[in-house]
Amino acid sequence: MLQTDADAIAGATLESRAANAVLTVGLARTASEVEEAQRLRYEVFAQEMGAQLAGASNDGIDRDEFDAYCDHLLVRDRDSAKVVGTYRILPPHRSQLIGRLYSESEFDLARLAHLRPSLIEVGRSCVHPDYRTGAAILMLWAGLARYMRRGRYRHLIGCASAPLADGGMQAASLRDTLQYYLTDPEYRVFPRVPFPHERFGRASQPEMPPLIKGYLRLGARVCGEPAWDPDFNSADFLIWLSLDNLKPRYARHFELLAAHGEAVAA
């Protein structure tokens, strides 16, 4: 069942039968709500994944200089009021203020420069482990679709990560699979510290991370070879989703998600 909060920038609610919870999605409006997202990020990235977060504090908050320039999408359990999923979004006018995109620390993005006026960058996506049933990810996508529609943005980029906890075999296998989804050469980016995939064996049963799978189903493309992120101990792939290139089937799905964000609950 889909409903919405008309006052939320990206408001929608979804009943998740698997998690037996009603989830809502919207943008953080206060500093305390941003902090809720930062605490979830710390829990997932630092405590669960073991990432070395440069801006993390001793009080369990993941923060960096980009947070003040970003909008923060929150998925919340309506009954407990707990934030269970988050995405941060850097719109083009604020990337001009800070002077760069987050992904530029990992990639040379020169070939994407002409897209920037209508491009948002997303990152720090995470979901609480108790809510990884698909519903929370769907809500994040609904919020993103709503955000892009309202802002008239046509392009989205972001780093999608593959952890290296298994010694890099899954990431190396994923790199091979994603060769089939590369952009045309004129949209390629170049990692500043390439992930040395040739040094690793391949997983016997490779798995594609759900977030990357979702991007590809919509028609997203991978912009080149992955970068190595030592802080997060991951191989990062730069993903580009253009609304101009959505597959017809998923273009309708994307518009449906955005429309649900605009509907007013009866």
SEMARVEX-597506 format. One record per residue (C-alpha): residue number from 1; residue in three letters; chain; x, y negated, z. Coordinates in pm, 1 decimal. Each point is the difference from the previous one (the first is absolute). Layout:
residues N
 num residu chaine     east    north       up
 NUM    Ala      A        X        Y        Z
...
This chain:
residues 266
 num residu chaine     east    north       up
   1    Met      A      0.0      0.0      0.0
   2    Leu      A    145.5   -334.9   -102.8
   3    Gln      A    -97.3   -329.7    156.6
   4    Thr      A    177.9   -331.0     43.5
   5    Asp      A     59.4   -294.5    230.4
   6    Ala      A    -76.4   -305.7   -213.1
   7    Asp      A    227.8   -217.9    212.4
   8    Ala      A    310.7    213.3    -57.2
   9    Ile      A    230.6    -90.6   -285.6
  10    Ala      A     17.4    365.8    -97.0
  11    Gly      A   -283.6    141.0    206.6
  12    Ala      A   -137.8    349.2    -35.7
  13    Thr      A    -88.2    291.9    222.7
  14    Leu      A     15.7    365.0    -79.8
  15    Glu      A   -125.1    294.1    199.5
  16    Ser      A    272.5    259.3     12.8
  17    Arg      A   -157.2    337.2     70.3
  18    Ala      A    335.9    171.9     26.5
  19    Ala      A    120.0   -228.7    275.7
  20    Asn      A   -349.5    -46.5    146.2
  21    Ala      A     59.2   -372.8     -0.5
  22    Val      A   -129.9   -311.2   -169.0
  23    Leu      A    285.6   -201.0   -146.7
  24    Thr      A      1.2   -367.7    -91.0
  25    Val      A    248.2   -194.7   -207.3
  26    Gly      A     78.2   -371.0     -4.4
  27    Leu      A    278.9   -253.7     17.9
  28    Ala      A    159.4    -97.2    329.3
  29    Arg      A   -120.3   -343.7    104.5
  30    Thr      A    200.5    -61.2    316.4
  31    Ala      A    353.9     48.4    125.0
  32    Ser      A   -121.2    271.4    235.2
  33    Glu      A   -150.2    193.8   -289.3
  34    Val      A    328.6    -24.2   -192.4
  35    Glu      A    172.3    133.2    310.1
  36    Glu      A   -233.4    301.2     -1.6
  37    Ala      A    122.0     80.6   -350.4
  38    Gln      A    362.0    -46.1    106.9
  39    Arg      A    -47.2    237.5    293.9
  40    Leu      A   -145.7    267.6   -227.1
  41    Arg      A    290.8    -47.0   -239.2
  42    Tyr      A    246.4     47.0    285.6
  43    Glu      A   -179.4    313.3    115.3
  44    Val      A      5.2    156.2   -346.3
  45    Phe      A    332.0   -120.8   -140.0
  46    Ala      A    222.7    -13.9    308.0
  47    Gln      A   -146.2    257.7    237.1
  48    Glu      A   -133.0    254.3   -248.0
  49    Met      A    239.2    -39.1   -293.4
  50    Gly      A    308.8   -119.6    185.8
  51    Ala      A     49.5   -311.5   -212.8
  52    Gln      A    254.0   -257.0    115.4
  53    Leu      A   -208.6   -316.3     -6.5
  54    Ala      A    221.2   -306.7      1.2
  55    Gly      A   -271.1   -230.5    131.2
  56    Ala      A   -154.4    240.6    249.8
  57    Ser      A    -27.7   -113.7    359.5
  58    Asn      A     30.7    191.5    322.4
  59    Asp      A   -373.8    -43.2     55.2
  60    Gly      A    -92.0    230.8   -288.9
  61    Ile      A    -61.4   -253.6   -276.6
  62    Asp      A    131.1     19.6   -356.9
  63    Arg      A     41.0   -350.8   -136.7
  64    Asp      A    209.0   -170.9   -263.4
  65    Glu      A     21.0   -337.8   -171.6
  66    Phe      A   -257.6     96.8   -264.9
  67    Asp      A   -284.0     54.5    246.2
  68    Ala      A    -69.5   -370.8     40.9
  69    Tyr      A    -50.3    -36.4   -377.0
  70    Cys      A   -216.7    309.3    -49.9
  71    Asp      A   -363.8     85.7     37.9
  72    His      A    -49.5    310.4    212.7
  73    Leu      A   -266.4    251.0    -92.7
  74    Leu      A   -134.9    195.8    296.9
  75    Val      A   -200.5    321.0     12.3
  76    Arg      A   -170.5     30.5    335.3
  77    Asp      A   -196.0    272.4    177.6
  78    Arg      A   -325.7   -178.2     70.7
  79    Asp      A    -74.6    195.2    318.1
  80    Ser      A    340.1    -32.8    167.4
  81    Ala      A     89.8   -331.6   -172.2
  82    Lys      A    347.4    146.6    -55.4
  83    Val      A    200.2    -90.0   -311.0
  84    Val      A     71.6    330.2   -175.9
  85    Gly      A    132.4   -117.2   -336.8
  86    Thr      A    170.6   -303.7   -143.9
  87    Tyr      A    145.1   -152.2   -315.7
  88    Arg      A    167.6   -335.4    -31.9
  89    Ile      A    -45.9   -212.2   -310.6
  90    Leu      A    226.2   -276.3   -129.9
  91    Pro      A   -187.0   -221.3   -251.3
  92    Pro      A    193.1   -194.5   -266.5
  93    His      A    -32.0   -347.4    151.2
  94    Arg      A    150.5    123.9    326.5
  95    Ser      A    278.8    193.6   -168.4
  96    Gln      A     97.2   -336.1   -150.7
  97    Leu      A     11.3   -150.4    350.0
  98    Ile      A    229.9    267.3    139.5
  99    Gly      A    194.7      4.8   -324.7
 100    Arg      A     -4.4    372.7    -78.0
 101    Leu      A   -184.9    328.0     21.0
 102    Tyr      A     77.2    264.9    260.0
 103    Ser      A     83.3    255.0   -269.9
 104    Glu      A    270.2   -227.0   -139.7
 105    Ser      A    222.1    115.6    285.8
 106    Glu      A     -7.4    345.2   -164.1
 107    Phe      A    -47.5    -70.3   -370.8
 108    Asp      A     92.0   -242.3   -275.6
 109    Leu      A   -345.8   -114.0   -112.3
 110    Ala      A    107.2   -231.3   -283.1
 111    Arg      A   -205.7    181.7   -263.1
 112    Leu      A   -319.9    -55.4    200.4
 113    Ala      A     49.8   -374.2     43.3
 114    His      A   -268.7    -92.1   -255.4
 115    Leu      A   -264.1    188.4    202.5
 116    Arg      A     51.3   -193.9    322.8
 117    Pro      A   -272.0   -265.2    -34.9
 118    Ser      A   -265.1    274.0     19.4
 119    Leu      A    189.9    258.3    204.4
 120    Ile      A    -37.7    104.0    362.9
 121    Glu      A    251.6    208.6    190.9
 122    Val      A   -120.4    258.0    249.5
 123    Gly      A    194.4    186.2    263.2
 124    Arg      A     28.2    135.9    353.3
 125    Ser      A   -292.2    231.4    -74.4
 126    Cys      A    -70.8    249.1    276.5
 127    Val      A   -283.3    196.9    157.8
 128    His      A    -22.5    135.9    352.7
 129    Pro      A     62.2    379.0     -2.9
 130    Asp      A   -347.8     72.8    140.9
 131    Tyr      A   -163.8   -169.0   -300.8
 132    Arg      A    189.2    145.4   -295.6
 133    Thr      A   -303.6    165.7   -153.1
 134    Gly      A    -26.0   -224.0   -306.8
 135    Ala      A   -271.5   -230.5    132.1
 136    Ala      A    245.8   -252.1    141.7
 137    Ile      A    194.8    -10.1   -326.5
 138    Leu      A   -326.9    -51.1   -188.7
 139    Met      A    -77.7   -293.7    225.0
 140    Leu      A    340.9   -153.8    -63.0
 141    Trp      A    -60.7     33.4   -374.4
 142    Ala      A   -341.4   -162.1     36.8
 143    Gly      A    161.1   -292.0    180.0
 144    Leu      A    269.2    -35.7   -265.1
 145    Ala      A   -252.9     15.2   -281.9
 146    Arg      A   -207.4   -268.8    168.0
 147    Tyr      A    309.9   -215.7     58.2
 148    Met      A    112.0     21.7   -362.8
 149    Arg      A   -346.4    -70.5   -131.9
 150    Arg      A    -53.3   -307.2    215.5
 151    Gly      A    347.0   -138.9    -70.8
 152    Arg      A    -17.4     89.5   -370.7
 153    Tyr      A    330.7    180.9     22.4
 154    Arg      A     79.1    241.5   -281.7
 155    His      A    311.3    176.9    123.8
 156    Leu      A    113.8    178.2    314.0
 157    Ile      A    345.4    127.0     86.6
 158    Gly      A    133.5    173.7    305.5
 159    Cys      A    258.4    246.9    122.2
 160    Ala      A   -129.0    352.8     51.9
 161    Ser      A    227.8    209.0    216.8
 162    Ala      A    101.7    363.6     11.2
 163    Pro      A    162.7     98.5    331.9
 164    Leu      A    340.3    166.4      2.4
 165    Ala      A    -47.7    196.9    322.0
 166    Asp      A     26.9    331.5   -187.3
 167    Gly      A    340.0    -92.5   -138.4
 168    Gly      A   -134.1   -179.2   -305.7
 169    Met      A   -135.5    298.0   -194.0
 170    Gln      A   -361.7   -117.7     -4.7
 171    Ala      A    103.8   -348.7   -107.8
 172    Ala      A    223.4    139.0   -275.1
 173    Ser      A   -283.7    222.0   -124.8
 174    Leu      A   -237.7   -295.6      7.2
 175    Arg      A    246.8   -206.2   -197.6
 176    Asp      A      0.0    267.5   -273.6
 177    Thr      A   -380.8     15.4     -7.9
 178    Leu      A    -34.5   -376.8    -21.3
 179    Gln      A    211.3    -14.5   -315.2
 180    Tyr      A   -326.6     74.2   -180.4
 181    Tyr      A   -153.9   -320.8    138.3
 182    Leu      A    268.2   -253.7    -82.5
 183    Thr      A    -83.5   -341.2   -141.4
 184    Asp      A    116.7   -111.3   -338.8
 185    Pro      A    361.2   -124.2     11.5
 186    Glu      A    -99.0   -367.3      0.4
 187    Tyr      A   -165.5     50.7    341.6
 188    Arg      A    285.7    188.3    165.5
 189    Val      A    160.0   -103.9    327.9
 190    Phe      A    342.0    102.5    123.8
 191    Pro      A     81.9    120.8    352.2
 192    Arg      A    272.1   -189.8    182.0
 193    Val      A     95.8    318.6    185.8
 194    Pro      A   -115.9    292.6   -215.3
 195    Phe      A   -122.3    318.0    163.5
 196    Pro      A    260.5    259.9   -109.9
 197    His      A   -252.7    262.4   -103.7
 198    Glu      A    257.6    203.0   -191.0
 199    Arg      A    171.8     92.3    327.8
 200    Phe      A   -302.6    177.7    143.8
 201    Gly      A   -167.7    331.6    -58.1
 202    Arg      A   -366.2     16.6    -90.6
 203    Ala      A   -287.9    106.0    225.3
 204    Ser      A   -152.2    339.3    -78.0
 205    Gln      A   -350.1   -139.7     57.7
 206    Pro      A     17.9   -373.6    -70.6
 207    Glu      A   -281.6   -218.3    128.9
 208    Met      A   -102.1   -342.3   -122.5
 209    Pro      A    -77.6   -252.6    276.3
 210    Pro      A   -373.6    -85.0      2.1
 211    Leu      A     63.8   -371.5    -48.8
 212    Ile      A    207.6     56.3   -313.6
 213    Lys      A   -254.5    250.3   -129.4
 214    Gly      A   -274.8   -256.9     45.6
 215    Tyr      A    195.4   -264.8   -187.2
 216    Leu      A     66.3    231.9   -293.5
 217    Arg      A   -363.1    107.6    -27.0
 218    Leu      A    -97.7   -362.4    -48.4
 219    Gly      A    253.1    -38.2   -279.5
 220    Ala      A    297.0   -145.9    186.6
 221    Arg      A    350.9     42.4   -132.1
 222    Val      A    340.9     44.5    157.2
 223    Cys      A    240.6   -276.2    -93.7
 224    Gly      A    321.2    201.0     -2.8
 225    Glu      A    239.3    196.6    218.7
 226    Pro      A    -53.6      1.5    377.7
 227    Ala      A    201.4   -201.7    249.3
 228    Trp      A    146.7    137.1    321.0
 229    Asp      A   -131.3   -170.9    312.7
 230    Pro      A    231.6     91.1    287.7
 231    Asp      A   -211.1   -177.1    263.4
 232    Phe      A   -306.9    210.8    -78.2
 233    Asn      A    205.7    303.7   -108.9
 234    Ser      A   -200.1     20.4   -319.2
 235    Ala      A     14.4    -15.0   -376.9
 236    Asp      A   -211.8   -292.7   -118.4
 237    Phe      A   -178.2    -14.1   -334.3
 238    Leu      A   -120.2   -334.0   -135.9
 239    Ile      A   -361.6     49.2   -109.9
 240    Trp      A   -180.8   -237.1   -236.5
 241    Leu      A   -376.6      4.3    -34.0
 242    Ser      A   -149.7   -225.4   -266.4
 243    Leu      A   -374.4    -49.8    -18.0
 244    Asp      A     52.3    -45.0   -373.1
 245    Asn      A    118.6    360.6    -27.5
 246    Leu      A   -237.7    186.9    229.4
 247    Lys      A   -127.2    327.4   -135.1
 248    Pro      A   -367.1    -49.2   -102.9
 249    Arg      A   -128.7    249.8    253.3
 250    Tyr      A    191.9   -157.6    285.2
 251    Ala      A    -62.2   -354.4   -116.3
 252    Arg      A   -365.2     62.9     81.1
 253    His      A    100.4    151.5    332.6
 254    Phe      A    218.7   -299.8     83.2
 255    Glu      A   -280.1   -240.7    -86.5
 256    Leu      A   -236.8    203.0    215.4
 257    Leu      A    235.1    -32.7    295.6
 258    Ala      A     23.7   -376.0    -54.7
 259    Ala      A   -376.5    -27.1    -35.9
 260    His      A    -55.2    177.1    329.3
 261    Gly      A    223.6   -262.2    155.1
 262    Glu      A   -232.4   -268.9   -128.7
 263    Ala      A   -332.0    164.3     77.9
 264    Val      A   -200.0   -129.1    292.8
 265    Ala      A   -140.0    254.7    242.5
 266    Ala      A   -374.8     26.9    -26.0
